[in-house]
Amino acid sequence: MRTLLVTPPLTQLNTPYPATAYLAGFLSKQKVEVHQLDLGIELIDRLFTANMLASVFDSVDVASASTFADTKMLALRNRYEDTIDAVVNFLRGNDLSLANRIVKRNFLPEGDRFKNAIDLEYAFGEMGIVDLAKHLATLYIEDISDFIRRNISPHFELIRYAESLCIALPSFDVLKEQVDASSNLIDGLILKIFKEKVDEVCPSLVGFSVPFPGNLYGALICGKWLKEAHTDIKILMGGGYVSTELRSMSDARLFDYIDYLLFDDGEISIHRLIQHLKGNVNAQDLVRTTFRDNGQVVAVDNGHLNIKGSDRPAPLFCQLPTHKYLDMVETANPMLKLWSDGRWNKLILAHGCYWAKCAFCDTSLDYIARFEPYDPVTIVDMMEEVIAQTGQSGFHFVDEAAPPALLKKVSLEILKRGLSVSWWANVRFERSFNKDLCLLMARAGCVAVSGGLEVASDRILALINKGVDIKQTAQVTSAFSSAGIMVHAYLMYGFPTETTQETIDSLEVVRQLFEQNLIQSAFWHRFAMTVHSPVGCNPDRYGASSLSKGRNSFANNEVFFVDKSDADLDMLGDGLRKATYNYMHKVGFEKTVSSWFSAKVGRTQLAPTLIQGYLVTIKNDTLPDQGRFVWIGDGYHLQLTDSRRPKLHIFGQNKLVEVIFRLEEIAFWEDFFGNLEENDNSVGVDVLKTLANQHLGGGSAALLSSKVWKTLRKNGLIQV
């Protein structure tokens, strides 16, 4: 059964969202003819052209322009039309020489988005003119996007479409009214692109992956057209939004636009649905699927059926137009720009979360609760296959939290194969990420990690069962930063019972983390209680009272609540964001954290050296009972020609380290390096201890006090 998998507009512009690629990889393995469409990037590709911009401008009467910015853009329309194709080509990485013109600030027309574009040469000084030019080009694209939103479609944004219509929708009424309304220019363009793909593929089944609220509207207008124009084509919808928001949906009208809702992992659900549509299995054999039957909403579970990680092949990115994605640089912060700049191939290391205990997380849902790590060799096999598909060696591991033990094995496998890759991952700030593991990850290509500090208060961290505290977070982020790995912190405010004082103190922790260069970027999220989380299931336990009055007929996810907190969350949110924006640009550390807020708040009760104090550790290198040491440094040479002065030279890319050692150590180091070279640059602890006892008078203690050992440990010999 020919199947078309669609990501509705809009998601990231710089890289494909991976859901349809994973599904396509699995279905292809099952001999299903499958095609993919990233409707978002195709919309951007079609919209941001000279011809389409001319149509946009033609549809707006100068006299009806609602803002001075719109009047200015219409007056400069020729300049926009003359430059748009070149800018898009530049943002695709095809003509980087254009950066030299863009940075002179006399090539691109500049609208309201440029008003804050000051001191850019200073901000981008470390990143160079290409990134500065990308930033200016991004502002230019955002100006055009703002014009479209004000004059053509109020729902248009660059990475989401009609999201405001789809957030916290208790009823289908408002969304249905908008979907049934006459389309605007953007809707028409979406449908035109979709129609062309349907005509090209001639599918029997169309599947929409809806990961976020901002993808739902696009899916439904396409589904509406399909229902009217191709009554023989069956339509399914799944993805993150469906799995979290629509699990208990009871409004049968949704099935005027689609035929099936699929929840959680889609591989086996889609395959079983295809078998059902072919007449090979009955409806009761469907998996995690909801549909309408005789006017009633019917749900079939069979939720115990899942595919094993070993049965999940590499995602099929080769069907997606990787040459059309745009590198957008919204900020001078090098960590934050990873989300919008670069073709990061998205992969997962494991299904679910190995912790799965956080009170605010959807721990009752399959995507969190069912943890299954994948085989490290298979993961690196996938990486090589995806590199062959896309020509890109950058990866973003998008797990809820990448397991440290698995990251270690994957890193060792990458080094074993000699792969040159770059990657970043989501992690928990737990003790397993010690200095040696972070150095190993960095050597294997890790450039950044993101992790949840959440509420930087030890009381709240214990309440939400995060499993980390501030001291541990400081030490772990120090290990990452010392290894050259950038760190982004997810932060939260407004958790039940959190006081204003605790929020102020949390900001002080964040200030100190930035000041010590332990984190490079951060973002504050206002806490939202969900029905699938422990706190949503038992709000009383966490000091909150639910305001929800039973299930909604459409979306059910966010739980509105009250608690006894004294916090003005709107005021606090503004201050937290303002302070953190400055910290990310390495300014404002001298200001008291209370001064960032518009209302009077108390001063922090934390010592200004709290984080610095957590970083004071006693260095006490020991040999573990088991495990091994791995050499991840560059070259070395054991020089024994001068029997009176044996030397070890360690060659780095830009340094030479020389250490002279004692004559009685020669036999040990000859055997040590021999073992290292015979065993893929590693030596077991048991072998190490045996050699020390054979050749060194003091055994392991003599080894640990040796100059060579200490030098090796500082320059690339790590414990794994």
N, C-alpha and C positions, 0 to 999 in steps of 0.2 A: 504494500500500500504506500503510494508516494506521499511523503509527509513533508510539510513546510513548517519549520520552527522559526518563530518571529520574536525578536526583542522589540517591543513597541518603544516609541520615543518617550523620554530620552534618558540615557545614562551617561557615563563618562564619554568624553569626546576623544581622549587620547589612546584608548585601548578597548578591545572588545570585552563586553561583559561575558563571563564564561559559561553561563547556564546552558544556552543552546549548543555550545561547542561540546560540552560534556555529554549532553543527551544525544547529539548527533554521532559522537564517537561510539556510544553504546549501541544505538540503533543500527548503525552501519555494520557493526560486528554481528548483529542479528539478521543481516541480509535485508534490512529495510532501506529502501531508496529514500534518502533524506536530504533536504536542502535547508539552508539557513538564510535569514534576512535580518540584518541589524537596521531596523527602520529608522532609528535615531540618526545614525551617521549618514545614511542615505538622504535623510531629510536635510541635514546640515550641508551635505555635498550639493544638493540641488538648490537650497535656499541661498547660500552665500556665494552667489555668482553675479556677474554684471547684469545678465539678462533678467534674473529673478529680482535683483534689487531694483531694477528699473520698473518692474511690475509693482513692487511694493510701494515705491515712491509715487508711481502714477495713480495708485489707489487712494492716496491721501491728498486732500485739498489743502493747499497752503493756508487758506483762510480759516480752516477748521483746526489747525494745529493747536494742541492744548497747552504746550509749553514752549518757552523760548528755545530750549534745546532742540525741539522738533522743527521749529522754524529755521534754525541754523542748519540742521542736517538737510532739510529740503533745499535750502539755498546752496549747500555744498554737494548736492546729489551727484553732480558730474565727477567730482573728486572721489567720492565713495565708489561710484561705478567704475572709474578708471583704475582704482587701486585694489578692489576686493579680490580679484582673481590672483593677483601677485601675492597678496597677503596670505590667502589660503594655501597657495603653493609653498610659500615660505614656512608656514606652520606645519606643513606636512614633511618638512625637512628636505625639500627638493631644491631649494635655491637659497642657501644660507648667506650668499653674498649680499642679498637684499638687506641684511641686518645693518650694514654700513650706512644705508640710506635712512632706514627707519630710525636709528638712534640719533640722527641729526635733528629730529623733531620738525622737519619741514617737508616730509613726504606724506604722512598720514594726516587726514583731517581729524581734529581732536574735539570731542564732545565733553559731556559732564563727567564721564568716568576719568578724565585726565586731570580733574581739578586737584586731586590729592597726589598727583604724580610729581612730587618735589624730591630733591636730593636723590634722584634715582642713580646718578653716577656713583654716589657713596654707597647706596644700598646694594647695588649690583657689582660693586668694585671687585669682589672676590669671585664673581661668577662670569664676568665677561660680557662682551657686547651682544652675543647671540641671545643670551638669556634676557638681557635688558630689552632687546628688540622683540623677543617673544612676549615679554610683559606688555610693551606698548601695543603690539598687535592684538594681544588679548583684550586690552582696554578698548581698542577700536572695534573689535567684534562685539564686545559687551555693549558699547554704545548703540550699535545697530540692533542688537537684541532688545535693548530698552525701547527703542523707537517702535519696533514690531509689537512689543507688548502693549504700548500705550495706544497704538493706532490700528493694529490689525487683529491681534488676538491677545486678550488680557491674560491668557493662560500660558503664554510662551516664555520659557526660560531655557538657557543653554543645556542644562543637565536634568531637566524635568519638564513635564508638560501637564498642565492642569492639576498640579499636585494639590493646590488649595481646595479643589473640589472633592478630593479623595481622602483627606486626612480626617480620621475620627468620624466616619459616616454612619450614624445609627440607622438611617433610612436610605433607601435607594432613590428616593423621589428626586432630589436635587440633581444628582448625577444623571439619572435617566432623562430628565428634562433637557439637560445640556447636550447629551448624546443625541437626542432626537431633534434638537434644534438645527436650523440651517447652518451649514458649515461656513467657516471663514477661509481666507486664503491659505492659512497654514493647514487647517483640516483638509482642505482640498488637495494640497500638495502631498500630504501624508497618504491620502486615499489614492492619488494618482500613482505614486511610487508602489504602493501595495498592489494595486490592480495590475500594474505591469509585471510584477513578480509572479502573481497568481497566473496570469496569462502565459508567462514563460514556463513555469513549473507544472501547471495543471495538477495540483495536488488533490488527493482524496481526503486528506486530513490536514488541518492547520492548527498548530499549537502556539499559543501566546505565553511567553514567560514574563511574568509581571513581578519583578523583584521589589519594587517600591511603589508608593502611592502615585508618584509622577509618571508611571507607565500604564495605569489602569484606563484612563480616558482614551488613550490612543488605541489600546486593545479593543475597547468596546465600539469605537466608531468603525474600526476595520471589521469587527464581528458583525455589526449592523449591516454594513455593505455586503458582506458575504452572504448573510441570511436572505438579502433581497436579490442578489445577482446570481448566487450559486447555491441553490437549496440542497444540492447533492453533496456538498462539501461539509464534513463534520468539523466542529470547532471545539478545542479544549483550551483551558486556561489554568496555569499553575504558577509556581514561583513563590518567593518569600512573602510578598504581600498576601497572596491567596492563603498560604499556609498559616499565617499569623492572624489575619483579620477576618477571613471568611469561613473558618472551620465550622461555625454554627449558623451560617447564613440560612435563612428560611424563606426569603422572598423569591418566589418562583419566577418573577419577572426577569431576573437576570438571565434566565435561559431563553429569553427572546433574542439574545445577542450571542450566546455561546451554547454549546451542548453539554459540556462536561467541565467540572472543576476537579483538579487533581492536587493532592496535598503531599507535602514533604518530598523526599527524593522521587524524581519523575521517571527514572529509567524503567523500572519494572511496571509502573502504572501505565505508562504510554504503551509499552510492548503488549501488556495484557489487553489494553483497550483496542489496539490494532487487531489482536486475535479475536476479540469480541465482535468488532465491526466486520471481520471476515466470516463470522459465523462459527468460529472454532471453539469459543467458550461462552458460557452464559453470563448474564449481567451480574449474578451473585458472585462470580469469580473475579470481578474487577478488584483493583487494589487502590485503597484510599481515594475513592472516586465518588463524586456527588453529581446527580443529574435530575432531570424532571421526568416524571412518569405519570401520565394521566392527570397533569396539573399539580402534582405533589412533588416536593423535593425529597429525593431518595438518596441516602448515603450508604455506600458499601465500603467496609473497612478492609478486612484481611491485612491489617497493619503489620502483622508479624512477618510478612514477606518482604525481603530486602535482598539486594544483590551484595555479594561480598566485595570488599575493596579489590581483591585480586581479579575480579571479573570486570572491573571498570577500566576500560582502555583509556588511552590518552585522548584529551579533548581534540575535536576536529576544528582547529582554527583556520585551516587552509581554505574553507569555504567562505570566510569572511574577508572583506576588502581592507586588509591591514594598511594598504597604501593611502586610504582615505582619512585615517584618523589624524587628529590635530594635536600638536603639542601646545598646550596652553599654560602660561606662567602667570598666576594670579598674584603672586607675592614674591618678595626677594628672599624669603626663608627657604633654604635648600631642602629642609625636611618636608615642609608642607607641599612643595612643588612636585614631590613624587606622585601625589594623587592625580595630578593633571598633566604631567609632562613625561613623555616617554612611553614606548610600547611595551608595557609590562605584561607578559604572559601570565595569566592568573591560573594558579593551580592550588590544590589542597593536599595536605600531608596526611590528614586523618579525617574520618567522619566524626562529627560531634566534638564535645569538649571533654578533656581528660579530668577537669576539675568539676564542672557542672554543679556547683553548690552556691553560687552567688544569688543572694536574695532577690536582686532586681532583674535577673536574667530569665529567659523563657526555658527554664530547665525541665518543664514538663513536655516540651516538644521534641520530636525525634532528632531534629537537626542539632540539638544541644545534648540531649540525654543519651543517645546511643553512640558511645565512643568506640571507634575502631581505627587504630593506626594502620597506615599502609606500609608495605615493605619498602625499605629505603632503596634497595636496588631497583625496584620497580619505579619508584619516584624519579630516580635519576635517568632511568630508561625513558620515562615520559618527557623529562626535560630535554633530552637529546632529540626525541621525536618532534617535540614542539618547535625546537630551534630549526629543525629541518623544514618544518611547515612554514614558519613565519620569517625566518632569517633574523630573528631577534633573540638575544641571549639574556634578556632581563626577565626576572620572574617576581611575582608578588604572590606569596603564599597566604591565601585569604581565610585560613582556619580561624575559628573562634579564638583559639589559643594554641599555638604550635607547641607540641610536647618537647621539652628540652632534650630528652633521651633520643628522640627521633631526629631532631635537628643535628645532634652530634653525629649520628650514623649517616645522615644524608651528607653532612659536611665532609666526613671522611671518605665517602664514596665519590663525591665530586673531586676531591684531591687525588684520590686513587686513579681516576680516569684522566686527570689533567685538564678538566674542563675550565674554560674561561667564561664564567657567568657572573651576573650581578643579581642580587635578590634581597628582598625584605619580607618581613613576616610580622604577624600579630602574636604577641606573647603575653604571659603573665610574669610579673616581676618577682619571680621566686628564686630561692637560694641556689637552685641548680645552675643558674646562669652565673657561674663564677668566672674569674679572670681567664682561666685556661679555656673554658668552653667558648667564651666570647672571642678570644684570639683565634680559636679554631674556626668559628663561624666567619669571622672577618677574612681569614685566609681563603676560605672557600667561596667568598664573594658576597657575604652579607654586608650591605651598606646601611641598613636602617632597621629598626624595629618600632612597632607601636604597641602600647600596652595600657591597661586600665589601672590608674592610681585611684580613680573614682573620687571619693571624698577623702581628702588628705587629712583625715582625723582618725586616730587610732580607735576611738570609741565607735565611730560609725563604720570603720572598716571591719571591726569585730561584729557589729550588729548585722552587716550585710554578708558576713561569712566570706569575705574576700580571700582570706588565707594569706594575706601579706600585711605588713605594717609599714610605717613610714621609714623606720631604720632600715629594714630589709630593702625597701624600694630605693633608698639612697645608695646603698651598697651595690645593688644590682645595676642600677643606671650608671654608677661609676665604672663598673666592669665593662659595660657596653661602650661608654664614651671613651674610656682609656684604650679600648681596642679600635677606636676610630669608627664605631657604629653609631649613627645618629639615633636619637630616641624621641618619639612622640608620645605624649601622655594624654589619655582620655580622662577627662575630669567630670565630676557630677556635683550639682548642688540641688538643694531642695528635697533631700531624702527625709521621710517622716522623722520627726523629733529633732532634726538638725537645727541648731540654733544659729542666730546671726553671728555670735561670737565664734562658733565652730567654723563657719564659712570664712570669716576674717582670718582665722588661724590657718585654714586650708590654703588661702591665698598666700600667706606668709611662707608656708612650706614650698609652694610652687615658686615663689620669688627666689627663695634660696636655692632651689634645684636649678633654676635658670642661671642664677648668679655663679654657681659652682660649675656651670656648663655640663650638668648631668643630664639635662633634657634640652632639646633644641626647638621643640614646638609643642603646643598643647591646645586643647579645645575643651570648653566647658559645655556640657549638656545639662539642660534642666531635666531633673528626674521625671520620668513618666512611668507610672505604675501600669503593668500589663496583666491581663487575666491569666497568662500562662506562667507567671513568675511566682515564687514562694510568697513574696510580699503581696502580690495581687490575690493569691488564694487565701491568705491569712493576714489581712491588713491589721487586725487588732493586735496581733503578736508584735507588730513593729510600731505601735503607737499611732495608727491611722484608722480612720473610719471611712468606709466606701460610700460614695454618693450614688453608685449605680443602682438602678431599679430593675434588675433582671436583664435578660439577654435582649439585644437589639435584633431587628429583623434582617439587618444587613451586616455591617462590620462590627466585630466585637474584639477589641484588643486593649485599648487604653481604659483604665479604671480611674475615674475622677474621685478624689478623696480630700479629706480635711484632716489636719492634725493639730496639735497644740503648740506648734512652733510659732515663734514671734517674727519670723523672717518676712521681709518684703522682697519677694523673689524677683520681681521686675527690676527693682532698684539694684539688688545684688547682682543679677545677671549682667546688667549694663556695666557695672564696675569691674566685675571679673573679666569680662571680655576686653574692656579697655586696658586694664593692667596687663593682661596676658599678651595682647597685641604689642604693647611696648616692650615687654620682656623678650618676645620673640625677635625683636629688632635690637636687642641688647642695650636698651635704654630704660631709665626709670627705676633702677634698683635702689637708688638713694632715697626715694620717696617712701613714706610710711604707707603700708597697704591700706590703711583706713582712708587715705586722701583720694583714692580712686573712686570713691562712692559719692553720689550726689546728696545723700542724706547723712546725718551725723551717725557714725557707728563707733564702737569701742576700738581701742588700739589692740593689736595682737598681744596675746599673753605668752607667746613663744619666744625663746631666746634667739637673738639674731645669728648665733653660731650653732643652732640645733643640727642642721644638716652637716656642717663641717665636722662637728663632733662625732657624728655617726661614721665618718670616713676614716677616723683614726683607728688603725688596726695593727696588731702585733704580727710581724712577719715571722712565721715559724714553719719553714718548709719541712715536710716529713714525707716518708715513703708510705703509701697506703698498703693495706694487707693484700690487695689484689688490683688488677687493672694493668694498664700499660702507659708508657710514655711515647709520644709521637713527635717526630721532628717536622715542623711546618715552616722552618726558616728557609733561607736561600742556600747558598753554597757554604761549604766548610772544607778545611784542609788541615790534616794532622801532619805537622812538620817534625820529623824525627832525625833529620840528617845531622843536626848538631846534638850529639848525645848528651851534652852538658846542659843544653837549654831547649828542651822539647817545647813546642809551641802548638797552639791551636789557633787557626785563623778562621773567623766567621765572616763571610762576605754578604753584606746586605746590598740592596739596590743602590744605596747612596752612602754606605758606610763600611768600614772595616774594623772589626774587633779582634784584638790580639790578646791572648792570655798565655803566659808561661807557667808551666806546672812542674811538679817535682819528678825526679827521675823514677822514683819508686811507683809512680802512677802510670808509667808508660804501658805496661802489660794490660792494665785494666782498660785504658782508653782505646788501645788497639782492639781488644775484644768487644768493647762496647760499640764502637763505630762499625766493626765487622758485623755484629748482630743487627745493628740498625739498617745497614745496607742490604742484608739478606732477607729482611722481614718488612719490606715496604715502608722504610723509615720509621719503624716502631720497635720497641723492645718491652717485653713483659716485666712487671715488677719482680716476679719470681726469679727471672734471669738476672735482673739487675742486682738483686740481693746476693745471688750466688756468686756473681762476678766480684762483687765488693768483698765478700768473705774470702774469696780465693786470692785476690790481688792486693787488697788494702788492709793494712794492719788493724784499723779500727772498724772495718766492716761498713755498714750503712752509715754510721755516724761520721766516719772519715769521708765518705762520698758526699754527704750533705754539706760538709765544711770545705769541700774542694773548690778552688777558684774556678776550675773548668765547669763543674756542675752548676755553680751559681751563674756563670756567664751563659751557659746553655739555656738555663731556665729563663733568663732575661731576654734571650734572643731567638726563641723559636722552639724550645723543647717543652711540650705541654703534657699535662696528665689528663688522660681520658678514661 
